C-alpha cells in the first residue's frame, strides 16, 4: 500500500503519516521478535487489535460499504453515531496514550529492558503529536472561491518562526516590497509562523515593511530589548499602529497563519492553519496567537474569539502540517532567519541563536534587516 501511494504521487501530508504508521509497526514487531517475555504480549496484542479494526474499516470503504455504525430512532429522529471515520483517529490516539503509559509502567517496574521502554516512550510521544488532526484548518470553511482562481498556482513567500530574528525577515520583506510587483492575489501569496506571521501579514496587507521594520528596530527595541516579556506587547502595538483597517480583506486567501490549538481532548495540541479572516480583530488575534510563546506570553494560551485557545505556531514540520502553501500547485520560497535546512533564503552570515530572545544593539538590528535585504 505504501508503494502504490508513492507511485500514484499521493505521498503528501497523509502519506507521511501513513509511512510513520508503518515504521511504528516495524518497531512493535522488532520488540516482539528480539525481546520476548515480559510485557511484550501487551504491546503486540493492542497494536494488532487496533490495526485489525483500522484495516477492516479501510477494506469496507474500498468495497463501498457503509461502515458507520449508528442507532436509528426512526423518521425525523436523530441518529446516534457509535462509530464513524473520526473514531479511527480517536482509537489510534488512545492506542498511543495507552502504550505510553504501559512503557512508563514497565520502565518503573523493570518488566522490560529500560532502553527499549525509553525508545517506546519517545515513539508514542512523537506519535501523539504527529497523529493529530494536523490539517485542522479553517480553509475547510472555504466557500469554494479561490480554488478555481488559483488553480495554476502562486508563488508563496513562507517565513519561519523567528522571535527577534524576524528583523531579518523584515529585510527580506523590504526587498519583496521594492522589487516584486504584486498585481493581484492570483500571483503572489504569503505564509508565516510566529514572528514570520507578523511579516507575512504585513506584506499581504499592503502595510509598509520599511516603516514597521524601522519601528521594531528602534522604538520596540528600546522598550523590550532586555525584557523578553515586553516583546509581545510591543508587537501588539506595532500591529495596532500599522495594520490597515481593511487588512482582513487583503489577507484572506492570500496569507496563511500557522497556530497551535490547545484542546481539552487528546491529543491536546493541534496544528491549525488560518487563511480566512472575518474581521480586523480576527486577523489581529490570529497573528498575536501565532506569536504566543509559552512562558514569554504567559502560562495560559491566547484566546481567539470564535476559534479557541492557542499557543505559538512552534516548529510544526510542513511535511505533517502543510501550512506553507495553499495547494500542491503552488511554488514556495522558504525564508529562515535561523538558517534551517531546506530554506531558500537564509542568513549569509550566521546569526547567534540567543538573539531571538536577547537582541543585540539597535544598530546591529538594523544591520540584520540590511542583511535580509541583501540575501
MIMI-833273 format. One record per atom (N, C-alpha, C): x, y, z; residue in three letters. Coordinates in steps of 0.2 Angstrom, whole numbers, plus 5000, padded with zeros to 4 digits. Each point is the difference from the previous one (the first is absolute). Example, Ala and Ser with C-alpha at 12.3 -4.5 7.8 and 13.67 -1.06 7.14 Angstrom:
<rs>
506649725039ALA
499650065000ALA
500450065000ALA
499850054996SER
500450065001SER
499650055003SER
</rs>
This chain:
<rs>
500449945000UNK
499650065000UNK
500450065000UNK
500650005003UNK
500550065000UNK
500250014993UNK
500249944997UNK
500350014993UNK
499550034995UNK
499449985001UNK
499550024995UNK
499850085002UNK
500050025006UNK
499950075002UNK
500650044997UNK
500649985000UNK
500550044997UNK
500050004993UNK
499849944997UNK
500050004992UNK
499450044998UNK
499550015003UNK
499550044998UNK
500150085002UNK
500650015002UNK
500250075002UNK
499550035005UNK
499749965005UNK
499650025005UNK
500350015007UNK
500750004999UNK
500450005006UNK
500150075003UNK
499550025003UNK
500050075003UNK
499949995008UNK
499650055002UNK
499950005008UNK
499849935002UNK
499549984997UNK
499749935003UNK
500549954998UNK
500450004995UNK
500549954998UNK
500550005005UNK
500250065003UNK
500550005005UNK
499849965006UNK
499450025002UNK
499749965006UNK
499949934999UNK
499849984994UNK
500049934998UNK
500749965001UNK
500550044997UNK
500749975001UNK
500249995008UNK
499850055003UNK
500150005008UNK
499749945003UNK
499449994998UNK
499649945003UNK
500449934998UNK
500250004994UNK
500449944998UNK
500649995005UNK
500450065001UNK
500649995004UNK
499849985007UNK
499550035003UNK
499849985006UNK
499849925001UNK
499749984994UNK
499949935000UNK
500649965000UNK
500550024996UNK
500749975000UNK
500350005007UNK
500050055003UNK
500250005007UNK
499749955005UNK
499350004999UNK
499649955005UNK
500349934999UNK
500049984993UNK
500249934999UNK
500749995001UNK
500450055000UNK
500749995001UNK
500149985008UNK
499650045004UNK
500049995007UNK
499849935002UNK
499449984996UNK
499749935001UNK
500549954998UNK
500450004995UNK
500449954998UNK
500750005003UNK
500250055003UNK
500750005003UNK
500050005007UNK
499550025003UNK
500050015008UNK
499649935002UNK
499450004999UNK
499649945002UNK
499950015008UNK
499549965002UNK
499950005008UNK
499850075002UNK
500050005007UNK
499850075003UNK
499350024998UNK
499950064998UNK
499450034998UNK
499950014993UNK
500449964996UNK
500050014993UNK
499349984997UNK
499749965003UNK
499349974997UNK
499550065000UNK
500150055005UNK
499550055000UNK
500150054994UNK
500650014999UNK
500250054994UNK
499749974994UNK
500149934998UNK
499849974994UNK
499349995000UNK
499749985005UNK
499349995000UNK
499650064999UNK
500150065003UNK
499750064999UNK
500150034993UNK
500650004997UNK
500150024994UNK
499749964994UNK
500049935001UNK
499749964995UNK
499250015000UNK
499750015006UNK
499350015001UNK
499850074996UNK
500450055002UNK
499850074997UNK
500150004992UNK
500649964998UNK
500150004993UNK
499449964996UNK
499849955003UNK
499449964998UNK
499450044999UNK
499850045005UNK
499550044999UNK
500150064995UNK
500650034999UNK
500150054996UNK
500049974992UNK
500349954999UNK
500049974993UNK
499349974998UNK
499649985005UNK
499349974999UNK
499650064997UNK
500150065003UNK
499650064998UNK
500350024993UNK
500650004999UNK
500350014993UNK
499749964995UNK
500049935002UNK
499849954995UNK
499250024998UNK
499650015005UNK
499350014999UNK
499950074996UNK
500550045001UNK
499950074996UNK
500249984992UNK
500549964999UNK
500249984993UNK
499449964997UNK
499649965004UNK
499549974997UNK
499350045000UNK
500150065001UNK
499450055000UNK
499549985005UNK
500249975006UNK
499549985005UNK
500050055005UNK
499450025002UNK
500050055006UNK
500149975006UNK
500550015003UNK
500249975007UNK
499950055006UNK
499750064999UNK
499850045005UNK
499549975004UNK
500149985006UNK
499549975005UNK
499650055004UNK
499450004999UNK
499550055004UNK
499449965002UNK
499750035005UNK
499349985002UNK
499550054997UNK
499549974996UNK
499550044997UNK
499349995004UNK
499850065002UNK
499450005004UNK
499350014996UNK
500150004993UNK
499450014996UNK
500050064996UNK
499450024997UNK
500050064996UNK
500050065004UNK
500450054997UNK
500150065003UNK
500350005007UNK
500249945002UNK
500450005007UNK
500750004998UNK
500450025005UNK
500750004999UNK
500349945000UNK
500649994996UNK
500449945000UNK
500650005004UNK
500049965005UNK
500650005005UNK
500649964997UNK
500550044998UNK
500649974997UNK
500449965006UNK
500249944998UNK
500449965005UNK
500749994997UNK
500149994994UNK
500650004997UNK
500050024993UNK
500550054999UNK
500050034993UNK
500850024999UNK
500150034994UNK
500750014998UNK
500450035005UNK
499750055004UNK
500450045005UNK
500249955006UNK
499649955000UNK
500249955006UNK
500649974999UNK
500249994994UNK
500749974998UNK
500550045003UNK
500050074999UNK
500550045003UNK
500050005008UNK
499450005003UNK
500049995007UNK
500349935003UNK
499849954996UNK
500349945002UNK
500749994999UNK
500350034995UNK
500850004999UNK
500350055006UNK
499750055001UNK
500350045006UNK
499949975006UNK
499549965002UNK
499949965006UNK
500649955000UNK
500149974994UNK
500549955000UNK
500750035002UNK
500250054997UNK
500650045002UNK
500050025008UNK
499550025002UNK
500050025007UNK
500149945005UNK
499649954998UNK
500049945004UNK
500749975000UNK
500349994994UNK
500749985000UNK
500550045003UNK
499950075000UNK
500450045004UNK
500049995007UNK
499449995003UNK
500049985007UNK
500249935001UNK
499949964996UNK
500349935001UNK
500850005000UNK
500350044996UNK
500750015000UNK
500350035006UNK
499650055002UNK
500250035007UNK
500049955006UNK
499449965000UNK
499949955005UNK
500649955000UNK
500149974993UNK
500549955000UNK
500750035001UNK
500150064999UNK
500750035002UNK
500050005008UNK
499550025003UNK
500050015007UNK
500149935004UNK
499649954997UNK
500049935003UNK
500649964998UNK
500350024994UNK
500649964998UNK
499849944996UNK
499449994998UNK
499749944996UNK
500350004993UNK
500350054997UNK
500350004994UNK
500650045000UNK
500549984995UNK
500650045000UNK
499950085000UNK
500450035004UNK
499850075001UNK
500150044993UNK
500549984996UNK
500250044994UNK
499450004995UNK
499749945000UNK
499549994995UNK
499350045002UNK
499950005007UNK
499550045002UNK
500150074999UNK
500650035001UNK
500150074999UNK
499950014992UNK
500249964996UNK
499950014993UNK
499249994998UNK
499649965004UNK
499350004999UNK
499750065002UNK
500250035006UNK
499750065002UNK
500150064995UNK
500650004997UNK
500250054995UNK
499549994994UNK
499949944998UNK
499649984994UNK
499350025001UNK
499849995006UNK
499250015001UNK
499950085001UNK
500550035003UNK
499950075001UNK
500050044993UNK
500549984996UNK
500050034993UNK
499449984996UNK
499749945001UNK
499449984997UNK
499450045002UNK
500050015006UNK
499450045003UNK
500050074996UNK
500650034999UNK
500050074997UNK
499949994992UNK
500349954997UNK
499949994993UNK
499349984998UNK
499849955004UNK
499349974998UNK
499550045003UNK
499950064998UNK
499550055003UNK
499650024993UNK
499550045002UNK
499650034994UNK
500550054998UNK
500649994997UNK
500550054999UNK
499850044994UNK
499549984996UNK
499850054995UNK
499350035002UNK
499950015006UNK
499550045002UNK
500050074998UNK
499750024995UNK
500150064998UNK
499350044998UNK
500050065001UNK
499450044999UNK
499950004992UNK
500449984996UNK
499950004993UNK
499449954998UNK
499949965005UNK
499449954999UNK
499450044999UNK
500050065003UNK
499450045000UNK
499950044993UNK
500549994996UNK
500050034993UNK
499350004997UNK
499950054997UNK
499450014996UNK
500149974993UNK
500649984998UNK
500149974994UNK
500450054995UNK
499950075001UNK
500450044996UNK
500750005002UNK
500450014995UNK
500749995001UNK
500349944997UNK
499749955001UNK
500249934997UNK
500150014993UNK
499450034996UNK
500150004993UNK
500450064998UNK
500050055004UNK
500450064998UNK
500849995000UNK
500249965005UNK
500749985001UNK
500249934998UNK
499649974995UNK
500249944998UNK
500649994997UNK
500350064997UNK
500749994997UNK
500550015005UNK
499950025006UNK
500550005005UNK
500250075001UNK
500350025006UNK
500350065001UNK
500749995003UNK
500450055000UNK
500650005004UNK
499950035007UNK
500249955005UNK
499850025007UNK
500750015004UNK
500150065002UNK
500550025005UNK
499849975007UNK
500449965003UNK
499949965006UNK
500550025005UNK
499850035006UNK
500550035005UNK
499949955006UNK
500649985002UNK
500049955006UNK
499950045007UNK
499949965005UNK
500150035007UNK
500650035001UNK
500050065004UNK
500750045000UNK
500150045007UNK
499450025003UNK
500150045006UNK
500350074998UNK
500550025003UNK
500450064998UNK
500350004994UNK
500249944997UNK
500349994994UNK
499550024994UNK
499450015002UNK
499650024994UNK
500250074997UNK
500550035003UNK
500350064997UNK
500349984993UNK
500349945000UNK
500349984994UNK
499449994995UNK
499549975002UNK
499449994996UNK
499750074997UNK
500050055004UNK
499850064998UNK
500550034994UNK
500649985001UNK
500550024994UNK
499849974994UNK
499849935000UNK
499849974994UNK
499450034998UNK
499550015004UNK
499450034998UNK
500050074997UNK
500550045002UNK
500250064997UNK
500249994993UNK
500449954999UNK
500249994993UNK
499449984996UNK
499649965002UNK
499449984997UNK
499650064998UNK
499950045005UNK
499650064999UNK
500350054995UNK
500650004999UNK
500450044995UNK
500049984993UNK
500149935000UNK
500149974994UNK
499549954996UNK
499549985004UNK
499649954998UNK
499350044999UNK
499850004994UNK
499350034998UNK
499549955002UNK
499550025004UNK
499549965003UNK
499350024997UNK
499849994994UNK
499550034997UNK
499349975002UNK
500049945002UNK
499449975003UNK
500149945004UNK
499649985004UNK
500149935004UNK
500049944996UNK
499950014993UNK
500149934996UNK
500749994999UNK
500550045001UNK
500749994999UNK
500449995006UNK
499950045005UNK
500549995006UNK
499549995006UNK
500349965005UNK
499749995006UNK
500549995005UNK
499850005007UNK
500550005005UNK
499849955006UNK
500449985004UNK
499949965006UNK
500550015005UNK
499849995006UNK
500550015005UNK
499849975007UNK
500549995004UNK
499949975007UNK
500350045005UNK
499750025005UNK
500350045006UNK
500250074997UNK
500650025001UNK
500350064998UNK
499950014992UNK
500149944997UNK
499950004992UNK
499350014998UNK
499549995005UNK
499350024998UNK
499950075000UNK
500350045005UNK
500050075000UNK
500350034993UNK
500549974998UNK
500350034993UNK
499549984994UNK
499849945000UNK
499649984995UNK
499350044999UNK
499750015006UNK
499450045000UNK
500250074998UNK
500550035002UNK
500250074998UNK
500150004993UNK
500349954997UNK
500050004992UNK
499450004997UNK
499649955002UNK
499349984997UNK
499550065001UNK
500150045005UNK
499550055002UNK
500250074996UNK
500650004997UNK
500250064997UNK
500350065004UNK
500149985007UNK
500350045004UNK
500850014998UNK
500350065002UNK
500750014998UNK
500449965005UNK
500449954997UNK
500549975004UNK
500650045002UNK
500150054996UNK
500650055002UNK
499850035007UNK
499450025000UNK
499850045006UNK
499949955006UNK
499749944999UNK
499949965006UNK
500749975002UNK
500449984995UNK
500749985002UNK
500450055004UNK
500050064998UNK
500350065003UNK
499750015007UNK
499450005001UNK
499750015006UNK
500249945005UNK
500049944998UNK
500249945004UNK
500850015002UNK
500450024995UNK
500750005002UNK
500250065004UNK
499650055000UNK
500150065004UNK
499650015007UNK
499350014998UNK
499650015006UNK
499949945004UNK
499849944997UNK
499949945004UNK
500649985003UNK
500650004997UNK
500649985002UNK
500250045007UNK
499850065000UNK
500250045006UNK
499649985006UNK
499449984999UNK
499549985005UNK
500149935002UNK
500249954996UNK
499949935001UNK
500749964999UNK
500550034998UNK
500649974999UNK
500349965005UNK
499950025006UNK
500349965006UNK
499449975005UNK
499450004997UNK
499549975004UNK
499549964995UNK
500249944999UNK
499649964995UNK
499250005001UNK
499850025006UNK
499350005002UNK
499650064997UNK
500450054997UNK
499750064997UNK
500049994993UNK
500349954997UNK
500049994993UNK
499349994997UNK
499649965003UNK
499349994997UNK
499650065001UNK
500050045005UNK
499650065001UNK
500250054994UNK
500750004999UNK
500350044995UNK
499749994993UNK
500049934999UNK
499749984993UNK
499350024999UNK
499649995006UNK
499350025000UNK
500050074998UNK
500450055003UNK
500050074998UNK
500150014993UNK
500549964997UNK
500250014993UNK
499549984996UNK
499649955001UNK
499549984996UNK
499450055000UNK
499950025006UNK
499450055001UNK
500250074996UNK
500650025000UNK
500250064997UNK
500049994992UNK
500349954997UNK
500149994993UNK
499649964996UNK
499649955003UNK
499649964997UNK
499450044997UNK
499950004993UNK
499450044997UNK
499349975003UNK
499550055000UNK
499449985002UNK
499649954996UNK
500249994993UNK
499849954996UNK
500449944999UNK
500549995005UNK
500549954999UNK
499749935000UNK
499449995004UNK
499749934999UNK
499849984994UNK
499850054996UNK
499849994993UNK
500649984995UNK
500550045001UNK
500649994996UNK
500449945002UNK
499949975006UNK
500449945002UNK
499649944999UNK
499350004999UNK
499649944999UNK
500249974993UNK
500149945001UNK
500249964994UNK
500750024997UNK
500450045003UNK
500650024998UNK
500649995005UNK
499849995006UNK
500549995006UNK
499749945004UNK
500549965002UNK
499849945004UNK
500450015007UNK
499749995005UNK
500350015007UNK
500049935003UNK
500549985003UNK
500149945003UNK
499950015008UNK
499649965003UNK
499950005007UNK
500049945003UNK
500049995007UNK
500049945004UNK
499450005004UNK
499449974998UNK
499450005004UNK
500149955006UNK
499750035006UNK
500049965006UNK
499349975001UNK
500049945001UNK
499349975001UNK
500049965006UNK
499449995003UNK
499949965006UNK
500049934999UNK
500049984994UNK
499949934998UNK
500749984997UNK
500249945000UNK
500649974997UNK
500050014993UNK
500550024997UNK
500750005002UNK
500250075003UNK
499550045002UNK
500150075003UNK
500350054996UNK
500549994996UNK
500350054996UNK
499949984993UNK
499850054996UNK
499849994993UNK
500350054996UNK
500349994994UNK
500250054995UNK
499450024996UNK
499950075000UNK
499550034997UNK
500250054995UNK
499750004994UNK
500250064995UNK
499450044999UNK
500150065000UNK
499450054999UNK
500250044994UNK
499650014995UNK
500150044994UNK
499450044999UNK
499450005004UNK
499450044998UNK
499950045007UNK
499950064999UNK
500050045006UNK
499350045000UNK
499650005005UNK
499350035000UNK
500150075001UNK
500550035004UNK
500050075001UNK
500750025002UNK
500150065001UNK
500750035002UNK
500249975006UNK
499550005005UNK
500249975007UNK
500149924999UNK
499749974996UNK
500149934999UNK
500749994997UNK
500250044995UNK
500749994998UNK
500550025005UNK
499950055004UNK
500550025005UNK
500149945005UNK
499449975002UNK
500049955005UNK
500449944997UNK
499949984994UNK
500449944997UNK
500750015000UNK
500250064998UNK
500750025000UNK
500350005007UNK
499750035004UNK
500250015007UNK
500149935003UNK
499549954999UNK
500049945002UNK
500649964997UNK
500150014994UNK
500649964997UNK
500750025003UNK
500050065004UNK
500650025003UNK
500049995007UNK
499549965003UNK
499949995007UNK
500549955003UNK
500650015001UNK
500549965002UNK
499849985008UNK
499949935001UNK
499949995007UNK
500550025005UNK
499850035005UNK
500550035005UNK
500150074999UNK
500350024994UNK
500150074998UNK
499350044999UNK
499549964998UNK
499350034999UNK
499649995006UNK
500249965004UNK
499649985006UNK
499949925000UNK
499749985005UNK
499949935001UNK
499449974996UNK
499550045000UNK
499349984997UNK
500150024992UNK
499749964996UNK
500050014993UNK
499650064999UNK
500150034993UNK
499750064998UNK
499349994997UNK
499550045003UNK
499349994997UNK
499950034993UNK
499749974996UNK
499750024993UNK
499350005000UNK
499650055001UNK
499349995001UNK
499749974994UNK
499649955001UNK
499649964995UNK
500549944997UNK
500650005002UNK
500449954997UNK
500349955006UNK
500250035005UNK
500349955006UNK
500650045003UNK
500449965003UNK
500650025004UNK
500649974996UNK
500550045000UNK
500649994996UNK
500750025003UNK
500549964998UNK
500750025002UNK
500350014993UNK
500750025001UNK
500450024994UNK
500049944995UNK
500150024994UNK
500049954994UNK
500549955001UNK
500550015004UNK
500549955002UNK
500449984993UNK
500249945000UNK
500449984994UNK
499749944997UNK
499450004998UNK
499649954997UNK
500449984993UNK
500149944999UNK
500349984994UNK
499550014995UNK
500250034994UNK
499550014995UNK
499849944996UNK
500449945002UNK
499949944997UNK
499349975003UNK
499950025006UNK
499449975004UNK
499550065000UNK
500250065001UNK
499550055000UNK
500150054994UNK
499749984994UNK
500250044994UNK
499750075000UNK
500450045004UNK
499850075001UNK
500350054995UNK
500549984997UNK
500450054996UNK
499650034994UNK
499749954996UNK
499650024994UNK
499349995000UNK
499650024995UNK
499349995000UNK
499849934997UNK
500549984996UNK
499949934996UNK
500649984997UNK
500049944997UNK
500549974997UNK
500350044994UNK
499550044997UNK
500250034994UNK
500450065001UNK
500150035007UNK
500450055001UNK
500749995001UNK
500450054999UNK
500750005000UNK
500250045007UNK
500449975004UNK
500250035006UNK
500750035000UNK
500150065003UNK
500750025002UNK
500050015007UNK
500449965003UNK
500149995008UNK
500550055002UNK
499850045005UNK
500550055003UNK
500149985007UNK
500649995002UNK
500249985007UNK
500550045003UNK
499950045005UNK
500550045004UNK
500549955003UNK
499849945002UNK
500449965004UNK
500449954995UNK
499950014994UNK
500449964995UNK
499849934999UNK
499449985002UNK
499849935000UNK
500149974993UNK
500249935000UNK
500149974994UNK
499350004995UNK
500150014994UNK
499550004995UNK
499850074999UNK
500250055004UNK
499850074999UNK
500350034993UNK
499650044996UNK
500350034994UNK
500350065001UNK
499850045006UNK
500350065002UNK
500249995007UNK
500750015001UNK
500249995007UNK
500650055001UNK
500250025006UNK
500550045002UNK
500749984997UNK
500350044996UNK
500749994997UNK
500550005006UNK
499850035005UNK
500550015006UNK
499649975006UNK
500349955003UNK
499649965006UNK
499850055005UNK
499450005002UNK
499750045005UNK
499949965007UNK
500350035005UNK
500049965007UNK
499349995002UNK
499849935002UNK
499449985002UNK
499750045005UNK
500450025005UNK
499750045006UNK
499750074998UNK
500250024994UNK
499750074998UNK
499349994999UNK
499749945000UNK
499350004999UNK
499650025006UNK
500350005006UNK
499750025006UNK
500450065003UNK
500650014999UNK
500450055003UNK
500450044994UNK
499750044996UNK
500250034994UNK
500750045001UNK
500450014995UNK
500650055001UNK
499750075000UNK
500550054999UNK
499850075000UNK
499650024994UNK
499750065001UNK
499550024994UNK
500450004994UNK
500650025000UNK
500450014993UNK
500149934997UNK
500149955004UNK
500149934997UNK
499449984998UNK
499450015003UNK
499349984998UNK
499950034993UNK
500250064999UNK
499950034994UNK
500449974994UNK
500649985003UNK
500549974995UNK
499749934998UNK
499649975005UNK
499749934999UNK
499550014994UNK
499650055001UNK
499550014994UNK
500450014994UNK
500550045000UNK
500450014993UNK
500349944998UNK
500249955004UNK
500249944998UNK
499549964997UNK
499450005003UNK
499449974996UNK
499850024994UNK
500150074999UNK
499950034993UNK
500549984995UNK
500649995002UNK
500649984996UNK
499949934998UNK
499949965005UNK
499949934999UNK
499449984995UNK
</rs>
